[in-house]
Amino acid sequence: MAQVTARTERTIDAPAARVHAALADYETVRPTILTEHYRDYRVESGGQGAGTRAHWLLQATQKRVRDQLVEVSVPGPDRIVERDANSSMVTTWTVTPAGDARSVVTVESAWNGAGGIGGFFERTFAPKGLQRIHDGVLAKLADAVRG
């Protein structure tokens, strides 16, 4: 099994603190920035940053649905980490200041991929699909936090 990684980045016209707070708000902001690829979103406990437990179905492809139950940690003022209890997937959101009123948001997901020919296709195509999904979430985040 090889590790598979998908990474997406976007510059957002909003201060890093505002962007981080929005990303950490699983109760009110997160549901509004998720794309059509996410279904059955619910917060099971917490709702604000560390200690939050949230569930959703991620329609990664037409045939592939990931049932995700994530535990949220905030290891620093610039990072939010989501660990999926149902798989090896870990998604890290990093918010870096880029001047007074801008920030760069990077989202990186990594997981243990399948072996064999299936693993080859997963390593080849899954990152691109997840990058597209994350780019859509980042676009909606940018709209949500804009001045």
LOKOLRO-241741 format. One record per residue (C-alpha): residue in one letter; residue number from 1; y, x, z. Coordinates in pm, 1 decimal, decimal comma, always signed. Example, Ala and Ser with C-alpha at 12.3 -4.5 7.8 and 13.67 -1.06 7.14 Angstrom:
BEGIN
<node><aa>A</aa><i>1</i><Y>-450,0</Y><X>+1230,0</X><Z>+780,0</Z></node>
<node><aa>S</aa><i>2</i><Y>-106,0</Y><X>+1367,0</X><Z>+714,0</Z></node>
end
This chain:
BEGIN
<node><aa>M</aa><i>1</i><Y>+0,0</Y><X>+0,0</X><Z>+0,0</Z></node>
<node><aa>A</aa><i>2</i><Y>+336,8</Y><X>+135,1</X><Z>-101,8</Z></node>
<node><aa>Q</aa><i>3</i><Y>+669,6</Y><X>+37,4</X><Z>+46,2</Z></node>
<node><aa>V</aa><i>4</i><Y>+879,5</Y><X>-184,9</X><Z>-179,8</Z></node>
<node><aa>T</aa><i>5</i><Y>+1258,6</Y><X>-184,2</X><Z>-140,2</Z></node>
<node><aa>A</aa><i>6</i><Y>+1533,5</Y><X>-403,8</X><Z>-284,0</Z></node>
<node><aa>R</aa><i>7</i><Y>+1897,5</Y><X>-305,5</X><Z>-226,9</Z></node>
<node><aa>T</aa><i>8</i><Y>+2217,0</Y><X>-489,5</X><Z>-323,0</Z></node>
<node><aa>E</aa><i>9</i><Y>+2580,5</Y><X>-407,3</X><Z>-248,9</Z></node>
<node><aa>R</aa><i>10</i><Y>+2911,7</Y><X>-589,3</X><Z>-291,7</Z></node>
<node><aa>T</aa><i>11</i><Y>+3273,5</Y><X>-520,6</X><Z>-199,3</Z></node>
<node><aa>I</aa><i>12</i><Y>+3427,9</Y><X>-821,3</X><Z>-26,2</Z></node>
<node><aa>D</aa><i>13</i><Y>+3797,6</Y><X>-896,4</X><Z>+20,1</Z></node>
<node><aa>A</aa><i>14</i><Y>+3783,6</Y><X>-953,2</X><Z>+395,6</Z></node>
<node><aa>P</aa><i>15</i><Y>+3790,8</Y><X>-729,2</X><Z>+703,8</Z></node>
<node><aa>A</aa><i>16</i><Y>+3455,3</Y><X>-594,2</X><Z>+819,3</Z></node>
<node><aa>A</aa><i>17</i><Y>+3472,6</Y><X>-771,3</X><Z>+1157,3</Z></node>
<node><aa>R</aa><i>18</i><Y>+3513,9</Y><X>-1111,4</X><Z>+988,9</Z></node>
<node><aa>V</aa><i>19</i><Y>+3230,4</Y><X>-1042,9</X><Z>+744,8</Z></node>
<node><aa>H</aa><i>20</i><Y>+2996,5</Y><X>-922,7</X><Z>+1020,5</Z></node>
<node><aa>A</aa><i>21</i><Y>+3075,7</Y><X>-1228,2</X><Z>+1234,6</Z></node>
<node><aa>A</aa><i>22</i><Y>+3002,2</Y><X>-1459,3</X><Z>+940,8</Z></node>
<node><aa>L</aa><i>23</i><Y>+2669,1</Y><X>-1289,6</X><Z>+867,5</Z></node>
<node><aa>A</aa><i>24</i><Y>+2571,2</Y><X>-1308,1</X><Z>+1235,4</Z></node>
<node><aa>D</aa><i>25</i><Y>+2645,4</Y><X>-1682,9</X><Z>+1247,2</Z></node>
<node><aa>Y</aa><i>26</i><Y>+2304,8</Y><X>-1829,3</X><Z>+1164,6</Z></node>
<node><aa>E</aa><i>27</i><Y>+2409,2</Y><X>-2171,6</X><Z>+1292,0</Z></node>
<node><aa>T</aa><i>28</i><Y>+2706,3</Y><X>-2266,0</X><Z>+1073,7</Z></node>
<node><aa>V</aa><i>29</i><Y>+2783,9</Y><X>-1994,5</X><Z>+815,6</Z></node>
<node><aa>R</aa><i>30</i><Y>+2436,8</Y><X>-1883,9</X><Z>+701,2</Z></node>
<node><aa>P</aa><i>31</i><Y>+2323,8</Y><X>-2226,8</X><Z>+579,7</Z></node>
<node><aa>T</aa><i>32</i><Y>+2636,0</Y><X>-2249,0</X><Z>+360,4</Z></node>
<node><aa>I</aa><i>33</i><Y>+2590,2</Y><X>-1911,0</X><Z>+189,2</Z></node>
<node><aa>L</aa><i>34</i><Y>+2220,8</Y><X>-1935,8</X><Z>+108,9</Z></node>
<node><aa>T</aa><i>35</i><Y>+2133,3</Y><X>-1997,3</X><Z>-255,5</Z></node>
<node><aa>E</aa><i>36</i><Y>+1893,9</Y><X>-2253,9</X><Z>-399,9</Z></node>
<node><aa>H</aa><i>37</i><Y>+1614,2</Y><X>-1999,9</X><Z>-347,5</Z></node>
<node><aa>Y</aa><i>38</i><Y>+1612,0</Y><X>-2085,3</X><Z>+25,1</Z></node>
<node><aa>R</aa><i>39</i><Y>+1457,1</Y><X>-2409,7</X><Z>+152,6</Z></node>
<node><aa>D</aa><i>40</i><Y>+1384,9</Y><X>-2571,2</X><Z>+488,1</Z></node>
<node><aa>Y</aa><i>41</i><Y>+1631,8</Y><X>-2345,6</X><Z>+672,6</Z></node>
<node><aa>R</aa><i>42</i><Y>+1645,0</Y><X>-2396,4</X><Z>+1047,1</Z></node>
<node><aa>V</aa><i>43</i><Y>+1750,4</Y><X>-2204,8</X><Z>+1356,0</Z></node>
<node><aa>E</aa><i>44</i><Y>+1472,7</Y><X>-2211,7</X><Z>+1614,1</Z></node>
<node><aa>S</aa><i>45</i><Y>+1661,9</Y><X>-2033,7</X><Z>+1891,6</Z></node>
<node><aa>G</aa><i>46</i><Y>+1993,7</Y><X>-1862,0</X><Z>+1945,2</Z></node>
<node><aa>G</aa><i>47</i><Y>+2214,4</Y><X>-1896,3</X><Z>+1641,8</Z></node>
<node><aa>Q</aa><i>48</i><Y>+2467,8</Y><X>-1619,5</X><Z>+1695,9</Z></node>
<node><aa>G</aa><i>49</i><Y>+2356,0</Y><X>-1262,5</X><Z>+1630,1</Z></node>
<node><aa>A</aa><i>50</i><Y>+2096,0</Y><X>-1081,0</X><Z>+1838,6</Z></node>
<node><aa>G</aa><i>51</i><Y>+1812,9</Y><X>-1293,7</X><Z>+1969,8</Z></node>
<node><aa>T</aa><i>52</i><Y>+1841,2</Y><X>-1552,5</X><Z>+1695,1</Z></node>
<node><aa>R</aa><i>53</i><Y>+1514,5</Y><X>-1679,4</X><Z>+1552,7</Z></node>
<node><aa>A</aa><i>54</i><Y>+1543,6</Y><X>-1856,0</X><Z>+1216,5</Z></node>
<node><aa>H</aa><i>55</i><Y>+1294,8</Y><X>-1994,4</X><Z>+966,3</Z></node>
<node><aa>W</aa><i>56</i><Y>+1315,3</Y><X>-2057,6</X><Z>+591,6</Z></node>
<node><aa>L</aa><i>57</i><Y>+1109,2</Y><X>-2066,6</X><Z>+275,9</Z></node>
<node><aa>L</aa><i>58</i><Y>+1223,4</Y><X>-1814,9</X><Z>+16,4</Z></node>
<node><aa>Q</aa><i>59</i><Y>+1132,8</Y><X>-1913,5</X><Z>-339,6</Z></node>
<node><aa>A</aa><i>60</i><Y>+1118,2</Y><X>-1559,3</X><Z>-474,0</Z></node>
<node><aa>T</aa><i>61</i><Y>+974,9</Y><X>-1663,6</X><Z>-812,4</Z></node>
<node><aa>Q</aa><i>62</i><Y>+848,7</Y><X>-1984,4</X><Z>-964,5</Z></node>
<node><aa>K</aa><i>63</i><Y>+505,2</Y><X>-1917,2</X><Z>-813,8</Z></node>
<node><aa>R</aa><i>64</i><Y>+589,9</Y><X>-1701,8</X><Z>-510,3</Z></node>
<node><aa>V</aa><i>65</i><Y>+719,2</Y><X>-1856,1</X><Z>-187,5</Z></node>
<node><aa>R</aa><i>66</i><Y>+768,2</Y><X>-1647,3</X><Z>+126,5</Z></node>
<node><aa>D</aa><i>67</i><Y>+745,6</Y><X>-1838,7</X><Z>+454,8</Z></node>
<node><aa>Q</aa><i>68</i><Y>+983,4</Y><X>-1634,1</X><Z>+669,6</Z></node>
<node><aa>L</aa><i>69</i><Y>+1031,4</Y><X>-1650,7</X><Z>+1044,5</Z></node>
<node><aa>V</aa><i>70</i><Y>+1290,5</Y><X>-1387,3</X><Z>+1130,1</Z></node>
<node><aa>E</aa><i>71</i><Y>+1388,3</Y><X>-1230,9</X><Z>+1459,4</Z></node>
<node><aa>V</aa><i>72</i><Y>+1745,2</Y><X>-1100,4</X><Z>+1452,7</Z></node>
<node><aa>S</aa><i>73</i><Y>+1869,6</Y><X>-783,3</X><Z>+1620,3</Z></node>
<node><aa>V</aa><i>74</i><Y>+2212,2</Y><X>-622,1</X><Z>+1606,1</Z></node>
<node><aa>P</aa><i>75</i><Y>+2155,7</Y><X>-249,2</X><Z>+1662,5</Z></node>
<node><aa>G</aa><i>76</i><Y>+2521,6</Y><X>-162,8</X><Z>+1604,0</Z></node>
<node><aa>P</aa><i>77</i><Y>+2860,0</Y><X>-315,0</X><Z>+1523,9</Z></node>
<node><aa>D</aa><i>78</i><Y>+2797,9</Y><X>-267,2</X><Z>+1152,4</Z></node>
<node><aa>R</aa><i>79</i><Y>+2434,4</Y><X>-383,3</X><Z>+1118,3</Z></node>
<node><aa>I</aa><i>80</i><Y>+2222,5</Y><X>-695,8</X><Z>+1145,1</Z></node>
<node><aa>V</aa><i>81</i><Y>+1845,3</Y><X>-659,3</X><Z>+1114,8</Z></node>
<node><aa>E</aa><i>82</i><Y>+1606,1</Y><X>-944,1</X><Z>+1032,7</Z></node>
<node><aa>R</aa><i>83</i><Y>+1234,7</Y><X>-878,6</X><Z>+1098,7</Z></node>
<node><aa>D</aa><i>84</i><Y>+995,8</Y><X>-1129,9</X><Z>+946,9</Z></node>
<node><aa>A</aa><i>85</i><Y>+721,3</Y><X>-1223,0</X><Z>+1194,9</Z></node>
<node><aa>N</aa><i>86</i><Y>+505,0</Y><X>-1348,8</X><Z>+905,9</Z></node>
<node><aa>S</aa><i>87</i><Y>+505,6</Y><X>-1026,4</X><Z>+702,4</Z></node>
<node><aa>S</aa><i>88</i><Y>+612,7</Y><X>-663,2</X><Z>+704,5</Z></node>
<node><aa>M</aa><i>89</i><Y>+953,1</Y><X>-747,6</X><Z>+551,0</Z></node>
<node><aa>V</aa><i>90</i><Y>+1262,1</Y><X>-611,9</X><Z>+724,2</Z></node>
<node><aa>T</aa><i>91</i><Y>+1607,8</Y><X>-696,7</X><Z>+589,1</Z></node>
<node><aa>T</aa><i>92</i><Y>+1910,0</Y><X>-496,5</X><Z>+702,1</Z></node>
<node><aa>W</aa><i>93</i><Y>+2266,9</Y><X>-613,2</X><Z>+643,2</Z></node>
<node><aa>T</aa><i>94</i><Y>+2525,4</Y><X>-334,9</X><Z>+677,8</Z></node>
<node><aa>V</aa><i>95</i><Y>+2901,4</Y><X>-403,0</X><Z>+678,1</Z></node>
<node><aa>T</aa><i>96</i><Y>+3129,8</Y><X>-103,7</X><Z>+623,7</Z></node>
<node><aa>P</aa><i>97</i><Y>+3512,1</Y><X>-116,9</X><Z>+631,4</Z></node>
<node><aa>A</aa><i>98</i><Y>+3675,9</Y><X>-30,8</X><Z>+298,4</Z></node>
<node><aa>G</aa><i>99</i><Y>+4039,3</Y><X>-31,1</X><Z>+403,1</Z></node>
<node><aa>D</aa><i>100</i><Y>+4224,8</Y><X>-284,8</X><Z>+617,6</Z></node>
<node><aa>A</aa><i>101</i><Y>+4121,9</Y><X>-603,5</X><Z>+443,2</Z></node>
<node><aa>R</aa><i>102</i><Y>+3808,4</Y><X>-511,0</X><Z>+249,3</Z></node>
<node><aa>S</aa><i>103</i><Y>+3450,4</Y><X>-428,7</X><Z>+332,4</Z></node>
<node><aa>V</aa><i>104</i><Y>+3133,1</Y><X>-323,1</X><Z>+158,9</Z></node>
<node><aa>V</aa><i>105</i><Y>+2822,1</Y><X>-523,5</X><Z>+240,7</Z></node>
<node><aa>T</aa><i>106</i><Y>+2482,0</Y><X>-374,0</X><Z>+168,4</Z></node>
<node><aa>V</aa><i>107</i><Y>+2163,4</Y><X>-574,8</X><Z>+205,5</Z></node>
<node><aa>E</aa><i>108</i><Y>+1832,7</Y><X>-393,6</X><Z>+189,0</Z></node>
<node><aa>S</aa><i>109</i><Y>+1488,0</Y><X>-548,8</X><Z>+220,8</Z></node>
<node><aa>A</aa><i>110</i><Y>+1174,5</Y><X>-338,8</X><Z>+255,7</Z></node>
<node><aa>W</aa><i>111</i><Y>+810,9</Y><X>-441,1</X><Z>+289,8</Z></node>
<node><aa>N</aa><i>112</i><Y>+458,2</Y><X>-311,5</X><Z>+241,2</Z></node>
<node><aa>G</aa><i>113</i><Y>+357,5</Y><X>-400,6</X><Z>-112,3</Z></node>
<node><aa>A</aa><i>114</i><Y>+14,8</Y><X>-481,9</X><Z>-245,9</Z></node>
<node><aa>G</aa><i>115</i><Y>-216,4</Y><X>-218,2</X><Z>-388,9</Z></node>
<node><aa>G</aa><i>116</i><Y>-368,4</Y><X>-194,3</X><Z>-734,6</Z></node>
<node><aa>I</aa><i>117</i><Y>-231,6</Y><X>-354,9</X><Z>-1048,0</Z></node>
<node><aa>G</aa><i>118</i><Y>-76,7</Y><X>-640,5</X><Z>-847,3</Z></node>
<node><aa>G</aa><i>119</i><Y>+111,7</Y><X>-384,2</X><Z>-643,0</Z></node>
<node><aa>F</aa><i>120</i><Y>+235,8</Y><X>-215,2</X><Z>-958,9</Z></node>
<node><aa>F</aa><i>121</i><Y>+386,7</Y><X>-542,6</X><Z>-1080,4</Z></node>
<node><aa>E</aa><i>122</i><Y>+528,3</Y><X>-617,5</X><Z>-734,9</Z></node>
<node><aa>R</aa><i>123</i><Y>+699,1</Y><X>-277,2</X><Z>-714,3</Z></node>
<node><aa>T</aa><i>124</i><Y>+830,2</Y><X>-319,4</X><Z>-1069,0</Z></node>
<node><aa>F</aa><i>125</i><Y>+959,8</Y><X>-676,9</X><Z>-1064,6</Z></node>
<node><aa>A</aa><i>126</i><Y>+1004,9</Y><X>-798,2</X><Z>-704,7</Z></node>
<node><aa>P</aa><i>127</i><Y>+1304,5</Y><X>-574,1</X><Z>-625,0</Z></node>
<node><aa>K</aa><i>128</i><Y>+1500,3</Y><X>-700,9</X><Z>-926,6</Z></node>
<node><aa>G</aa><i>129</i><Y>+1433,2</Y><X>-1063,5</X><Z>-835,5</Z></node>
<node><aa>L</aa><i>130</i><Y>+1529,8</Y><X>-1013,3</X><Z>-472,3</Z></node>
<node><aa>Q</aa><i>131</i><Y>+1842,5</Y><X>-821,8</X><Z>-576,5</Z></node>
<node><aa>R</aa><i>132</i><Y>+1950,2</Y><X>-1124,7</X><Z>-784,0</Z></node>
<node><aa>I</aa><i>133</i><Y>+1889,0</Y><X>-1356,7</X><Z>-489,5</Z></node>
<node><aa>H</aa><i>134</i><Y>+2081,0</Y><X>-1132,2</X><Z>-249,1</Z></node>
<node><aa>D</aa><i>135</i><Y>+2365,5</Y><X>-1093,7</X><Z>-498,3</Z></node>
<node><aa>G</aa><i>136</i><Y>+2400,5</Y><X>-1472,8</X><Z>-501,7</Z></node>
<node><aa>V</aa><i>137</i><Y>+2414,2</Y><X>-1481,4</X><Z>-121,2</Z></node>
<node><aa>L</aa><i>138</i><Y>+2676,2</Y><X>-1204,0</X><Z>-118,9</Z></node>
<node><aa>A</aa><i>139</i><Y>+2888,3</Y><X>-1394,4</X><Z>-373,5</Z></node>
<node><aa>K</aa><i>140</i><Y>+2881,4</Y><X>-1704,2</X><Z>-151,7</Z></node>
<node><aa>L</aa><i>141</i><Y>+2957,2</Y><X>-1488,2</X><Z>+154,0</Z></node>
<node><aa>A</aa><i>142</i><Y>+3262,2</Y><X>-1346,3</X><Z>-26,5</Z></node>
<node><aa>D</aa><i>143</i><Y>+3388,0</Y><X>-1700,3</X><Z>-91,1</Z></node>
<node><aa>A</aa><i>144</i><Y>+3321,4</Y><X>-1805,9</X><Z>+269,4</Z></node>
<node><aa>V</aa><i>145</i><Y>+3520,1</Y><X>-1522,8</X><Z>+431,6</Z></node>
<node><aa>R</aa><i>146</i><Y>+3806,1</Y><X>-1492,2</X><Z>+185,8</Z></node>
<node><aa>G</aa><i>147</i><Y>+4145,5</Y><X>-1509,3</X><Z>+360,8</Z></node>
end
